[in-house]
Amino acid sequence: MFTANLDLKTNRGVFLASVLLVVAGSLSLLFLDEDAASTVSNVATSAMATAATVLLLSLYWVNRRTPFRDIGIGLTAFMMLATGGWVSWAVQSEVIGEVPSPSVSDVFWLSAYFMFILLMYSQVRRAKVKLGRSALASSTLYWIVMLLVLVLAINPTVGSEDLTTAEQVVYSLYPVVDVLMLYFLLLLVWQHHLDQLEDLWMFLSTAAAFWMIGDFLYLGAQASGAYSEGSLPDFFYLCTYGLLDVGYGVLVARRITYTSIVPAAEVAEPKELTDPMKPRATYIVWDQTPDRAYRMFMSNLGTGLEGLILSRKPPAAVREAHKLEHTPVFWLSTVAGSDSVYPGNLGILTDMMTRFFEKGPNTIVMFEGFESVVVYSEFKKALLMLDQLKDIVTAHKSRLVVPIDPRTLNERERSLVSKNAVVLDLTAGNGGSRLHSGSAR
């Protein structure tokens, strides 16, 4: 919801399996001797953080022309800062042989924290989280409890005679940013529970939870002078980046799959139409059902055009209803699957159709579900996506069909949607009329 929708719905089974595998793999750190655990912790965590940064850069690159780019820039900056902290720590510990306290690594990590908190705050704002009475009461209770936790966590650090003033200040900042991050994470997890947030944020939230636990353990160990590299705090840090690697890897693979659709003609022997759809045109079809828009789409597929369908119905039902064999069909749904797309994921919807249009001028897309996109994001963002698609259709001499139930939008919204499109009003009593709003270019 980077989006800035970050936009990708992933399989929850994959998510849960990833957590278990990462935890199981990281447990081996606790069974090594101190020297080996220190080396493995420094090298492995730095390598995994670097891998997460590379994967995130890949994710940003394949989404750079979509709304994802805004939140992608922020996430990439966050990962670079976090990676800079681990790499600088590893170099100081393994190469130089001494890590000053506080060190440049703390600057990187604290900067990464604040960057991530800003990202989560922006995500919560975009999702327009509304707290009811019970949620507000829970939020108040949270802050009361967390203030007590902060006092208990910071007091040993501030009162420690073994730490310098600079160390006390830096180490005391970690639990403060942890508590802020935890608050936003709880809001994001609640949104996910309500199907208002995509599974990408579950990867990030769980990874951040491991990170926070590691920080609290590290803080306590430092205050008591009992910290050693490769111990329990580093186990949680290792889990953090292992989970981010798996999560970003799954997202990159999914995104490549969604944007690598190969157009294919539905018919071997094209037929001519007396009034075929014009290239460079977006057709807005106002009708209470998409049935007639589908008939128009199917008749144009019969001319040899290569189509793509995004529908609010399951792909199997669409293929059976229209006897489709070669035309790819994706389901706008909150149900995870290889052929489903989360309706609030404007980034992947835009990117999927953009990449398809770029395949050539013989393409046509049926986008049935604009209303769902409005529900799961908001009208302004959905309109921006549609305007981008209109420009892309024009640039690549393609065709786009968008059936919309006029009862779902007000008069002003219908007027904005109709701009720069061929408008077919099929709600009229005479069977429908064609209007031109703006220019179809």
Residue, then its C-alpha position, 0 to 999 in steps of 0.5 A: m500500500f509502497t505504494a506509493n503503493l508498494d504495492l504485491k499480494t503474496n501467498r501467506g503459506v509462503f510467508l509462514a514457511s519463510v519465517l520458519l525456515v529463516v528461524a531454523g537456519s539462524l538457530s545454528l549461530l547459537f551453537l557455534d563457539e564465540d569466535a566462530a559465531s562472531t565471524v559468522s554473524n558479522v559476515a552473514t548478516s552483512a552479506m544478507a543485508t547486501a543481498a536484500t538491498v540488491l533485491l530491493l533495487s531490482l524490485y524498484w527497477v522493474n517498478r520504476r514507471t509505476p506508482f511504486r517508485d515513490i515508496g520504492i525510493g524510500l525503501t531502497a534508502f532504508m535498506m542502503l542505510a541498514t546495510g551500511g551499518w552492518v558492513s561498517w560494523a563487520v569491517q571494524s570488527e573483522v578487519i580493524g579488530e576494534v569497534p568504537s562505541p558509539s561508531v559510524s554503524d550507529v549513525f547508519w542504523l539510527s538513520a535507517y530506523f527513522m527512514f523506516i518509521l517515516l515510511m510506515y507513517s506514510q503507509v498508515r496515512r495512505a490507508k486512512v486508518k480509522l480507530g474506533r473507541s476500542a482501538l483508541a483505548s488500546s492505543t492509549l494503553y499501549w503508550i502507557v505500557m510502552l512508557l513504563v517499558l522505556v523507563l525500565a529499558i533506558n534506566p540501566t543504560v543511563g545509570s551504567e558507570d561503564l558507559t560514556t555519555a555518548e554511549q548512553v545517549v545513542y543506546s537510549l535512542y534505540p528503544v525509543v525508535d523501537v517503540l515508535m516502530l512497534y506502534f506503526l507495525l501494530l497498525l499495519v498488521w491490523q490493516h492486514h487483518l482487515d484485508q486492507l494491506e498486502d502481504l509485502w508489509m507482513f514480511l517487512s513487519t515481521a522482519a522489523a519485529f525480529w530487529m526490535i527484539g534484537d535491539f532490546l536484548y542488545l541494549g540489556a547486554q551492553a548495559s550489563g557488559a555481557y554482550s558478545e558478538g554472535s550471541l542471542p541479539d545477533f540471532f534476531y538480526l540474522c533472522t531479520y535479513g534472512l526474512l527480508d531476502v526471502g520476502y524481496g526475492v518472492l516479490v521480485a519473482r512475482r513481479i517479473t511473472y506479472t510483467s512478462i505476459v506474452p500476447a497471443a491471438e485468440v483466433a487463427e483466422p481473423k475476421e473483419l468488423t464493420d466498426p472495429m475499435k480504433p487504435r490509440a483509444t481508451y473506451i469507457v463503457w458506462d453500463q450496470t453490467p460488463d456483459r456488453a463490454y465483454r461482447m465488444f472486446m470478444s468481437n475485436l479479439g476475433t479480428g486477430l487482436e491479442g488480448l489481456i483481461l483483468s476481471r473481478k471474476p475468477p479466471a476459470a469462470v471468465r475463460e469458460a464464459h467466453k470460450l478463451e484458450h490463449t488470452p491471459v486472464f487475471w483476477l482482481s481479488t484479495v485472495a492470493g494466487s498466481d493469477s490474482v492481483y490485489p485490487g489496491n495494488l496500483g503499481i502492479l496493475t499499471d505495470m502489468m498493462t503497460r508492459f503488455f501494451e508495449k508488446g505491440p500495436n495489436t494489443i487490447v486490454m479489458f480492465e473490468g474492475f475500476e470500481s474495486v480499485v477505487v474501493y481498495s485505494e481511493f478515487k484520486k489514485a485510481l483516476l491517476m492510474l487510468d490517466q497514465l494508462k490512457d497516455i500509454v495506450t495512445a503512445h503504443k497504438s493499443r486499445l483499452v476497454v474499461p466497463i464501469d457501473p455509473r451508479t458507483l461514481n458521482e457526476r463529477e467523477r464520471s466526467l473526470v473518468s470520461k476525459n480523453a476517452v471514447v465514451l459508450d453510454l449503454t444505460a440510455g433507454n435507446g440501447g446506448s449512445r456513443l459520446h466523445s469526451g475530450s479527445a481519443r487522440 
